[in-house]
Amino acid sequence: MKRAESRAPLSLALSPEYPRPQMVREKWMSLDGDWRFAFDDSDEGEREKWFDRTENEKGEIPGIQGGGRSIRVPYTYETKMSGIGEEEIHSVVWYWKTAVIPDGGDAERYLLHFDGCDYRTKVWINGACIGSHTGGYTRFTFELGKLKAGDVLEICVRVQDDLSEEQARGKQRWLSHNYGCWYVQTTGIWKSVWMEPVGAVCGSYIRRIRLTPDIHRKELALEGEIAGDAPGETTVRCTVTYQGMVVSRMTAPVQSGSVSVTLPVYDTRAGEWGTALWSPDSPALYDLEMVLLCGECENDRITSYFGMREIRTDGAYVLLNGQPLYQKLVLYQGYHPERGLTTYRDEDILSDLDKIREMGFNGLRIHQKTECERFLYWCDVKGLLVWTEGPSFYRFTDNAAAAFAQEWLQIVREHYSHPAVAAWTPLNESWGVSDIKTDERQQHFSRMIWHLTKALDPMRPVIGNDGWEHTESDIITLHDYEEDGEQMKRKYLDKMDEILAGSFFHNNYRSAFAQGFSYLGQPVMISEYGGAAFAQKGENDWGYGKSVGSEEEFLARFRELTIGIKSIPEVCGYCYTQFTDVQQEKNGLLTEDRRYKVSPEKIKEIIDAPAGMFVNKKGY
């Protein structure tokens, strides 16, 4: 089938660089760019009141000779793009920025957003503390109150990021040097910082929305959280359009700070069956407008979009819109040699996604980080499936468990409405729960995270512990870095029953299930494999198994492994490790600076080969 190209939603037409594409306002103000910056290795900044520049006529930073140095936000000091490029560990850093409210910016309230700042953040404006946040991978927002054109804001940010194994850190090292597949740390602001005016009339505004499609009823369930107190009757007017055609329009009352409305999307102009379904082959998207009305006065307006699609499991299959889905994923760690973890420019995002599509993959497993919402937006538009994964912690304690649960649930809420998100993966390879095989406490934690995720999102599959030692899980995912394709194929063809019974270790000393848990007929995927190191001349060659020395040798191994997996009847998909090299790890299909090591056409030929599950079972 020929892929249909999706049209980008109208929500971004008003603000092409807007950081939050599923909830767009016309007026906003980016604070990315040059900030003043300083290290605080002796942790004296708060004691010395570095946050207060208001009493200094020159606006100099107290205690910092020469006013500190410059950093380019949202890149962290460890990256070249920041303008600093020092990889040494500094646990406390400070930022300063002067912002001026532009003409026409008067509003009942201004919001200050940080899309990602790692790890403990405290913020002051004009010397007064406005709040703090803990966690490196979620957005947080401060309400600033009423501002008018010409108001000057002296913004100060302090960030503390220790080498603690208890905090969710993903692939960031916790020693002073790189090792294995852990890399240089990410400290401080690493995603966009921005402001927007809200509440034009009475101060109320739309704080959050949650979009749930129902392809069977041909409806969209819309839930909205409304902030602020609005006098009199407050309603929300919702309009759904598809390719410029109005599909439905409804008005719903705001009650107790929330609005809930079911919007019909049936319209034969969208397709002969009344809806245009989202899929990798045809990523159809609908536009949505929400207007918050206080009586007859418009108080807030946002534009958004959604996709009509359903993803669920049925026995041994993952179904997309009721049809068996074979997932061909690539592991995506999202590092770049000059900008580290930061990916927010469209040209960088599109370059990566187009290369993934060019090689034949239909999705990506974002590994140990959260990408910005513009990244997810382009996956929605391009029709690329996304597995959202939690950044791991590495030492199980009460504090670690509580902090991770809080941050993970916020990640789920932020990413919930994106049609591209196909699965949730809170835990990976028993990281942070190293004794989950036998430790009931850690098993309870894994099950708790699975159940909490299902409570927030009953639609999507949730993988309890990706790779091995599963407790509760909607898909049984197995990691296997066997380098011989024939041996790997024979292992699963001959031993699959034993692997799924937990009596045969598929990965060295790792079994598919933790003690006390068993296979219940779920779909099975090989969610990590490959990882062959293919280094360029003069580079180290860290990877899995023996390194390869030529394109021909690499393609031979890739072909044997991938075709071998495709021949296993019980397996409904895979994820290859990995998209690009990352620092000392040289096992990417591309180099770290995004140059192909092997022909993408030859990779695609292998990826496009028929899959055994659809040939050998039920005639699919």
LUMBAPA-214042 format. One record per residue: residue in three letters; x, y, z of N, C-alpha, C in turn. Coordinates in steps of 0.1 Angstrom, whole numbers, plus 5000, padded with zeros to 4 digits. Layout:
ALAXYZXYZXYZ;...
END
This chain:
MET500849885000500050005000500950135000;LYS500550224992501250344991500950435003;ARG501950495010501750575022501050705017;ALA500050745025499450875023500150975032;GLU500451095027501151195034500051275042;SER500351295055499451375063499751525061;ARG498651595063498751745063498951785077;ALA499851875079500151925092498952005098;PRO498651985111497452045116497552195116;LEU496352265116496252405115496752475128;SER496852395139497152445152498552515152;LEU499452475144500752545143500852655133;ALA499752685126499852785116499952925122;LEU499352935134499353065141500753095147;SER501452985152502753005159503652885154;PRO504352905143505152785138506152725147;GLU506652795157507652745165507152715180;TYR505852715181505252705194505652575201;PRO506052575214506652455220505652345223;ARG504352375224503352285228502252265218;PRO502452195207501552195195500152145197;GLN499852075208498452035210497652125219;MET498252245222497452345229498152475227;VAL497752535215498452645209497752775212;ARG498352875217497853015217498653105208;GLU497953205203498553285192499653375198;LYS499453425210500553515216501353435225;TRP502653445224503653385233504953445231;MET505953415240507253485240508253375244;SER509153355235510253255237511353325246;LEU511853255256512953305264514253225261;ASP514253145250515453075246516453175241;GLY517753135241518753225236519753255247;ASP520353365247521453395257520953435271;TRP521453365280521253395295522653415301;ARG522653485312523853485321523853355329;PHE525153315332525253175338526453175347;ALA526353095357527553075366527452935373;PHE528652875375528752755384528752805398;ASP528252715407528252745421528752625429;ASP530052585427530552465432530552465447;SER530652575454530652585468529252605474;ASP528252605465526852625469526652735479;GLU527052855474526952975482525953075477;GLY525353045465524553145458523353185466;GLU522553095472521353135479521753215492;ARG522853175499523253245510523653385507;GLU524353395495524853525491523753605483;LYS522553555482521453615475521753655460;TRP522253555453522553575439521253595431;PHE520153565437518853575430518353725430;ASP518953815437518453955438519354055431;ARG518954095419519754195412519054325412;THR517854335419517054455417517654575424;GLU518454555435519054675442520254725435;ASN520854655426522054695419521654775406;GLU522054895406521754985395522154925381;LYS523354865381523854805369523254665366;GLY522554615375521954485373522954375373;GLU524054395380525154285380524654175390;ILE525254065388524953945396525753955409;PRO525153965421525853975433526853855435;GLY528053885439529053785442529753725430;ILE529353755418529953705406530753815399;GLN532053805399532853905393532653905378;GLY532454025373532254035358530853995354;GLY529953965363528553925359528353795353;GLY529253695356529053565351529453545337;ARG529053435331529353415317528053395309;SER528053375296526853355288526653215285;ILE525353175284525053035280523853045270;ARG523852965260522752965251521752855255;VAL520552895260519452815264518652775251;PRO518252645250518152545260519252435260;TYR520452475256521552375257522252385270;THR522652265275523252265288524752295287;TYR525452335298526852375297527752265292;GLU527352135293528152025288528252025273;THR527452095266527352085251528052205244;LYS528452175232529152285224528152395220;MET526852355218525852455214525552555224;SER525852515237525652615248526652735248;GLY527752715241528752815241529852795252;ILE529652685260530552655271531252525268;GLY530552415267531152285263532152225273;GLU531852235286532652175296531952045301;GLU532651935301531951815306532251775320;GLU533051865327533251845341531951855349;ILE531851785360530651785368530551905377;HIS529451985376529152095385527752075390;SER527552055403526252015408525252125409;VAL525752245410524852365412525152465401;VAL524152515394524352615383523252715385;TRP523552835380522652955381522453015367;TYR521253065364520853135352520253265355;TRP520453365347519753495348519353545334;LYS518153605334517553655321516653775324;THR516853875316515953995317514953985306;ALA513653985309512553975300511654105301;VAL511254155290510454275289509154235282;ILE507954265289506654235283506454325271;PRO506154265259506054345247504754425246;ASP504654515237503354585235502254495231;GLY501154525237499954435234499954315243;GLY500854305253500954185261500254185274;ASP499354295276498554295288497654175289;ALA497654115302496754005304496453995319;GLU495353925322495053895336496153815342;ARG496753725335497753635340498853615329;TYR500053595334501153545325501653405330;LEU501953315322502453185325503953175321;LEU504753125330506153095327506352945326;HIS506752895315506852755313508352715312;PHE508752605318510052535317509652395311;ASP510052365299509752235293510552125298;GLY511752155304512652055309513852115316;CYS514052085329515152135336515552035346;ASP516851985346517251875353518251915364;TYR517951905378516951825383516051895393;ARG516651965403515952045413516052185409;THR514952255406514952385401514252485410;LYS514752595412514152705420514252835412;VAL513152905412512953025403512653145411;TRP513353265408512953395414512653485403;ILE511753585405511553695396511653825404;ASN512453915400512754045407512954015422;GLY513753915424514253895438513253805446;ALA512053785442511153705450510953565444;CYS511053465453510953325449509453295445;ILE509353245433507953205428507653055428;GLY508652975431508352835432509552745429;SER509352615430510452515427509852395421;HIS510652305416510252185409511352085410;THR510951955412511851845412511551745401;GLY512651715393512451625382513051685370;GLY513651595361514351655349513551635336;TYR512451565336511951525323510451565320;THR509951655328508551705327508451855327;ARG507451905320507252055320506652095334;PHE507052215338506452285349506152425346;THR505152485353504652615349504452695362;PHE504752825361504552925372503553025367;GLU502553065375501653165372502153295378;LEU502353395369503053525373502053635377;GLY500853625374499853735377499853825366;LYS499153945368498854035357500154115354;LEU500454125342501554205337501154295326;LYS501854405324501454505313502754525304;ALA502454585292503554615283504654705290;GLY505854665288506954745294507454695307;ASP506654605314507154545327508454465325;VAL509354485334510654415333510754305343;LEU511154185339511254075348512654035348;GLU513254035360514653975362514453835367;ILE514653735358514353595360515753535365;CYS515653465376516853395381516453245384;VAL517353155379517053015381518252945387;ARG518052865398519052785404518652635401;VAL519652565397519452415394520452335401;GLN520052235409520952135415520752005409;ASP521851935404521751805398522851725403;ASP522651645413523651555419523851425411;LEU524851355414525051225408524351115416;SER523151145419522451045428521850935419;GLU522050815423521350695417519950685420;GLU519450765430518050755433517150845425;GLN517750945418516851025409516850975395;ALA515650995388515550945375516551025366;ARG517450945360518551005352518750945338;GLY518050845335518150785322519550735319;LYS520050785308521450735304522550835308;GLN522250925318523251015323524150935333;ARG525450955331526350885340526250935355;TRP526550845364526550885378527950875385;LEU528950855376530350865380530950975372;SER532251005375532851125368533351095354;HIS533150965349533650935336532550845329;ASN532650845316531650755308532050615310;TYR531050525308531250385310530150305303;GLY530450195298529350115292528450195282;CYS527250195284526250275276525650385284;TRP526450445293526050565300526950685296;TYR526350795295527050905289527151035297;VAL527751135292527851265299526551315304;GLN526651365316525351415323524751535316;THR523551565319522751675314522351755326;THR522851885328522651955340521852085336;GLY520752115343520052235341519052245330;ILE518852365324517852385314518252315301;TRP517352215297517752145284516552145274;LYS515452205278514352225269513852375269;SER512952405261512552545259512052615272;VAL512252745273511652825284510852935276;TRP509552955281508753045273507653095282;MET507053205277505953275285504753295275;GLU503553305281502353335274501353405282;PRO500553505277499453565284498253485283;VAL497453485294496153405294495153485302;GLY493853455300492853515308492553655305;ALA492253685292492153825287491153905294;VAL490053845299488953925305488853905320;CYS488653785324488353765338489453675345;GLY490453635339491553565345491453415344;SER490353355340490353215338490953175325;TYR491453055324492053005312492052855311;ILE492352795300492352655298493752605302;ARG493852525313495052485318495652355311;ARG494652265309495152135303493952065296;ILE494251985286493251915279493651765277;ARG492651685276492951535274491951485264;LEU492551425253491751395241491751245239;THR490651185239490451035238489550995227;PRO490150945216489350905204488650765207;ASP487450755201486750625201486350605186;ILE487050515180486850485166485550415163;HIS485050345173483850265171482550345172;ARG482550435182481450535183481650655174;LYS482850665168483150775160482950915167;GLU483650915179483551025188484951065194;LEU485051185199486251225206485751275220;ALA486251205230486051255244487051365248;LEU486551475251487451595254487151625269;GLU488251625276488251675290489151795292;GLY488751895298489552015300489552065314;GLU490752105319490852165332490952315331;ILE490052385338489952535337490552595349;ALA491452685348492052755359491452885362;GLY491452935374490953065377489453065380;ASP488953175387487553195390486953285379;ALA485853235373485253315363483853365368;PRO483553485368482153535372481153495362;GLY479953465367478853435358478953295351;GLU478253285340478253165332479553145324;THR480153035325481453005318481252885310;THR481552895297481352775288482552765279;VAL482652645273483752625263483052585250;ARG483352655239482852625226483952545218;CYS483652425214484552335207484152315193;THR485152325184484852305169485952205164;VAL485452095158486251995151486152015136;THR487352025129487352035115488351935109;TYR488051895097488951795090489251855076;GLN490551885074490951945061490052075057;GLY489852155068489052275066487552265066;MET487052145067485552115067485152105082;VAL484152175086483552165099482852035101;VAL483351955111482751825113481751825125;SER482051905135481051925146481452045154;ARG480452105161480652215169479652205181;MET480152215193479352205205479852295216;THR478952335225479352425236478952345249;ALA479852345258479652275271479952365283;PRO479252355294479452435306480752395313;VAL481352495320482452465329481852445343;GLN482152335349481652305362482752255371;SER482852325383483952295393485252285386;GLY485552385378486952395372487252295361;SER486252235355486552135344485352145334;VAL485652095322484752075312484851935306;SER483751875302483751745296482751735285;VAL483151705273482251705262482651585252;THR481651525247481851425236481451485223;LEU482451485214482351545201482151445190;PRO481051445182480951345171481951385160;VAL482551285154483451315143482951245130;TYR481751185130481251115118480951215107;ASP481551195096481351285084481851205072;THR481051175063481451095051482451175042;ARG482551305044483551385036484951345040;ALA485151285052486451245057486751105052;GLY485851035047486050895042484750825041;GLU484650715033483450645031482850585043;TRP483650555054483150505066482950615077;GLY483050735073482650845082483750905090;THR484950835091486050885098487350865090;ALA488350945092489650925087490550875098;LEU490950745097491750685108493250715107;TRP493850735118495350755119496050625119;SER497050615110497950495110499250535104;PRO500350455105501550485099501450505084;ASP500550425077500350435063499450555059;SER498650605068497750725065497550805078;PRO498550885082498450955095497451075094;ALA496151045093495151155092494951225106;LEU494851355105494751435118493551535116;TYR492851545127491751645128492151765135;ASP491651885132491852005139490852025150;LEU491152095161490252125172490552265177;GLU489452335179489552475184488652475197;MET489152535208488452555220488452705224;VAL487252755226487152895230486452895244;LEU487152965254486652975267485853105268;LEU484553095271483653215271483253245286;CYS483353365290482853415302481553505299;GLY480453445299479253505294479353515279;GLU479353635273479553655259481053685255;CYS481853705265483253755263484253635261;GLU485053645251486053545249487253565259;ASN487553465266488553485276489853405273;ASP489753295265490953215261490553145249;ARG491553115240491353045228492552955225;ILE492352825223493452745219493152665207;THR494152625199493952535188494752405191;SER494252295186494852165189494552075177;TYR494851945179494551845169494551705175;PHE494051615168493951475173493951375162;GLY494151255165494051145155493051045160;MET492250995151491250885154491950755152;ARG492350695163492950555162492850485175;GLU492950355174492850265186493950165185;ILE494650155196495750055197495449975210;ARG495549835208495249745219495849615216;THR495749525226496249385224495049295223;ASP495249185216494149085215494948955214;GLY494948875224495748755224497248785221;ALA497748715211499148725207499348845198;TYR498348925195498549035186498449175192;VAL499149265186498849415189498049455177;LEU496849525180495949565169495949715169;LEU496049775157495949915154494649925145;ASN493649995151492350015144491749875140;GLY491949785149491349655147492149555138;GLN493249605133494049515124495449485130;PRO495949365128497249325134498349425129;LEU499149465139500249555137501549495139;TYR502449485129503749445131504649565133;GLN505249585145506049705148507449685144;LYS507949775136509349775131510049895137;LEU510549885149511050005156512550015156;VAL513050135158514450155160514650225173;LEU515650185181515950245194516550385191;TYR515950485198516250625195516650695209;GLN517950725210518350785223518450935223;GLY518350995211518151135210519351215214;TYR520551165214521851235217522351295204;HIS523051405205523751465194525151515199;PRO526251505191527551545196527651695200;GLU526851775194527051925197525951975207;ARG524851905208523751955216523251855227;GLY523851745228523551655239522151595237;LEU521351605248519951555248518951645241;THR519351775239518351875235518051855220;THR516751835217516251835204514951915204;TYR514952035198513752115197513552195184;ARG514552195176514452265163513852175153;ASP512852225145512252135135513152075125;GLU514152145121515052095111515851965116;ASP516151975129516851855135515851735137;ILE514651765141513651665143513351595130;LEU513051675120512551625107513651545100;SER514951595102516051515096516151375101;ASP515951365115516051225121514851145117;LEU513651205117512451125114512451075100;ASP512851165091512851125077513851015074;LYS514951015081515950905080515350775085;ILE514650785096514050655102513050605092;ARG512250685086511250645075512050595063;GLU513150655059513850615047514350475048;MET514750435061515250305063514150195064;GLY512850235064511750145064511150115078;PHE511650175089511050155102509650225102;ASN508750175110507450245112507350305125;GLY508350305133508350365146509650365153;LEU509650425165510850435173510550425188;ARG511450355195511350355209512350455215;ILE511750565220512550675226513050625239;HIS514450605240515050535251515550625261;GLN515050605274515550675286515550825285;LYS514550885278514451025279512951055274;THR512551185276511351235270511751335260;GLU511251325248511451425238510451535239;CYS510751655234509951765234508651735226;GLU507551815229506351785223506351825208;ARG507251905203507351925189507851795182;PHE508651725189509151595183507951505182;LEU507051495192505951405191504951455181;TYR504851585180503951645169504351595156;TRP505651595153506051555139505951405138;CYS506051325148505751185147504251165144;ASP503351245150501951235147501751265132;VAL502451375127502251415113502851315103;LYS503951255107504751165098504151025099;GLY503450995109502950855110503950755116;LEU504750805126505750715132505250675146;LEU505150545148504750495162505850535172;VAL505450565184506350605195506150525207;TRP507150465212507150405226507750515235;THR506950555245507350645255507950575267;GLU509150605271509850525281510250615292;GLY510250565304510650635316512150645317;PRO512750755322514150765325514450685338;SER515350595338515550505349516250575361;PHE515950525373516850555384517550415386;TYR518550415395519450295396519650245410;ARG518950295420519050245433517650245440;PHE517150135444515750125449515650165463;THR515050275466514750325479513350385480;ASP512850415491511450475493511450605485;ASN512550685486512550825480512550805464;ALA513350705460513450685445512150645440;ALA511450545446510250495441509150605441;ALA509050685451508050795452508350895441;ALA509650935440509951045430509750995416;PHE510050865413509850815399508350805396;ALA507550755405506150745403505550875400;GLN505850985407505351115405505751165391;GLU507051155387507451205375506951125363;TRP506850995364506350915354504850945351;LEU504050955361502650985359502451125352;GLN503351215354503251345347503651325333;ILE504651245330505051215316503851155308;VAL503151065315501950995308500951105305;ARG500651195315499651295312500051395301;GLU501351425300501751515290501651455276;HIS501951325275502051265262500751195258;TYR499751195266498551105265497851135251;SER497651255247496751285236497451275222;HIS498751235222499451225209499051085203;PRO498451085191498150955184499350865182;ALA500550925180501650845177502150755188;VAL501850795201502250715212501550585212;ALA502250475211501650345209501850255221;ALA502750285231503050205242503750285253;TRP503550245265504250305277505250205283;THR506450245285507450155291508150225303;PRO507550215315508050285326509450235331;LEU509650095330510850045336511549965324;ASN512949965325513749895315514849815321;GLU514849685317515949595321516149585336;SER515149595344515249595359516149695364;TRP516449805357517249915362516449985373;GLY517050005385516350065396515649955404;VAL515349845398514649735406515449605403;SER516749615406517749505403517349375409;ASP516649365420516249245426514849205423;ILE514249255413512849225410512549075408;LYS513549005404513348865401512748795413;THR513248825425512748755437512248855448;ASP512548985447512149075458510649115456;GLU509849085465508349115464508149265465;ARG508949335472508749475473508949545459;GLN510049505452510249565439509249515429;GLN508749395431507649345422506449425424;HIS506149455437504949535440505049675433;PHE506249735434506549865427506249855412;SER506749755406506549735391505049725388;ARG504349645396502949625394502149755396;MET502649825407501949955410502050055398;ILE503250065393503450155382502650115370;TRP502549975367501749925356500249965358;HIS499749945370498349975373498050125373;LEU498950205378498750345378498750395363;THR499650345355499650385341498350345334;LYS497850225337496650175331495450255336;ALA495550305349494450395354494350525347;LEU495550585343495550705336495250685321;ASP495650565316495450535302495150395300;PRO493850355300493450215297493550175283;MET493850275274493850245259495050175255;ARG496250215259497450175253498050055261;PRO498849975254499649865261500749935270;VAL500949875281501949915291502849795293;ILE504149815291505149715293505749735307;GLY505649635316505949655330507449665333;ASN508249585326509749595328510349545315;ASP510649635306511049605292512349515292;GLY512349405286513549325284513549185290;TRP513049175303513049055310512449075324;GLU512248965331511748965345510449055346;HIS509549015337508249085337507449045350;THR506649145354505549105364504249125356;GLU503549235358502349265349502849335337;SER502349285325502749355313501749315302;ASP501449415293500549385282501249325270;ILE502549345269503349285259504549225266;ILE504949105262506149045268507249085258;THR508149175263509249225255510549155259;LEU511349115250512549045253513749115246;HIS514849135254516049185249517049075246;ASP517649075234518548965231519649015221;TYR520849015226521949065218522848945212;GLU522148835210522848725202523348785189;GLU524648755186525148815173525048715161;ASP524748595164524548495153523048485149;GLY522748525137521248525134520648385134;GLU521348285129520848155128520648095142;GLN521648125151521448075165520348145172;MET520148275169519048345176517648285171;LYS517548265158516348215152516048075158;ARG517047985159516847855164516447855178;LYS517047945186516647955200515147975202;TYR514648075195513248105196512248005189;LEU512747945178511847845172511847725180;ASP512947685187513047555194512647575209;LYS512847695215512747715229511647815233;MET510847855224509847965228508947925239;ASP508447805239507647765250508347765264;GLU509647725264510347725276510747875280;ILE511047955270511348095273510148165280;LEU508948135274507748195280507248135292;ALA507748015295507547955308508547995319;GLY509548075315510548125324511548015328;SER511547905321512547795325513747795316;PHE513747885306514947895297515348045297;PHE516548075300517048215300517348255286;HIS516548355281516748405267517948495266;ASN518348555277519448655277520448625289;ASN521448545286522348505296521648455308;TYR521648515320521048465332519648535334;ARG519148595324517848665325516748575320;SER515648575327514448495323513348595320;ALA512348555313511248645308510448695320;PHE510348615331509348655341510048655355;ALA509648745363510048745377509348625384;GLN509848575395509248465402507848495406;GLY506948395404505648415408504748465397;PHE505348495385504548545374504748455361;SER503748455353503848355342503148415329;TYR503448355318502848395305501348375305;LEU500648475300499248475300498648495285;GLY499548465276499048465262499248605255;GLN500048695261500248825256501048825243;PRO501048935235501948945224503348945228;VAL504248905219505748895222506448975212;MET507449055217508249135208509749125213;ILE510649125203512049135206512349285206;SER512349355218512349495218513749555219;GLU514849475219516149515217516949395211;TYR517649425200518549325194519549395185;GLY520549325181521549385172522649455179;GLY522849585178523849655185525249635181;ALA525449585169526849555164527649685163;ALA528749685169529649805167530249805153;PHE530049925147530649945134531250085134;ALA532550085139533150215141533850265129;GLN533950395128534650455117536150455120;LYS537050475110538450455112538950545123;GLY539750485132540350555143539450575156;GLU538250525155537350525167537350405175;ASN537050415188536750295196535550225191;ASP535350105194534250025188533349955199;TRP532850025209532049965219530649935213;GLY530249805215528949765211528649625217;TYR527749555211527349425216527849315207;GLY528549215212529149115204530449165197;LYS530849085187532049125180531749245171;SER532749335169532549445160532649405146;VAL532049485137532149455122533049555116;GLY533649525105534649615099534349675085;SER533149635080532749685067531249685065;GLU530749765055529349765053528749625050;GLU529549555042529049415038528949325050;GLU529949335059529849255071528749295080;PHE528449425081527349475090526049435084;LEU525849455071524549415064524349265066;ALA525349185065525149035066524649005080;ARG525149065090524749035104523349095106;PHE523049215101521749275102520749195095;ARG521049145084520049065076519748935083;GLU520748865088520548735094519748755107;LEU520048855115519348875127517848915125;THR517649015116516349065113515448965106;ILE515948905096515148805089514848685099;GLY515848655107515648545117514448575126;ILE514448705131513348745140512048745133;LYS512048785120510748795112510248645110;SER511048545111510648415108510048345120;ILE510048415132509548355144508048375145;PRO507248275144505748295143505148375155;GLU505648355167505048415179505448565180;VAL506448615173506948755175506148845166;CYS505648955172504849055165505549185163;GLY506849185164507549315162508949305168;TYR509749415165511049425171511549565171;CYS512649585179513249715179514749695178;TYR515349755168516749745165517549845173;THR518649805179519649895186520849925176;GLN520950045171520150165174520250255162;PHE519550375163519550465152520950525150;THR521550585160522850645158523850605169;ASP525150625166526150615176525850715187;VAL526250685200526150785210527550785218;GLN528250885217529550905224530350785222;GLN530650705233531650595232530950475225;GLU529650475224528850355219528750375203;LYS529350275196529450285181528650185174;ASN527450165179526650055173525350115165;GLY525450235160524350295153524350265139;LEU523150275133523050265118523650395112;LEU523650505119524250625115525350665125;THR526250755121527250805131526450905139;GLU527150955150526451045159526051175153;ASP526851215142526451335135525551315123;ARG524951195123523851165114524351135100;ARG525451075098525851025085525650875084;TYR525050825073524750685071526050605071;LYS526150495079527250405078527050295066;VAL525750265064525350175054524250225046;SER524050165034522950215025521550205031;PRO520850315032519450305038518550225029;GLU518850225016518050135007518149985010;LYS519449945014519649805017519049775031;ILE519049865040518349845053516849835050;LYS516349915042514849915040514449785033;GLU515249735024514949605018514749495028;ILE515649495038515549395048514349415057;ILE514149545061513049575070511749545063;ASP511649565050510349545043510049395040;ALA510949305043510749165041509549115049;PRO508749015044507548965051507848915065;ALA506948935074507148885088506348755090;GLY507048665097506548525099505148525106;MET504948615115503748615122502548635113;PHE502648705103501548735094501548635082;VAL502548555081502548455070502148315076;ASN502548285088502448155094501148135103;LYS500548245107499348235116498148315110;LYS497048245110495748305108495648375094;GLY496648355085496548405072496848555071;TYR497348625082497648765081498848785073;
END
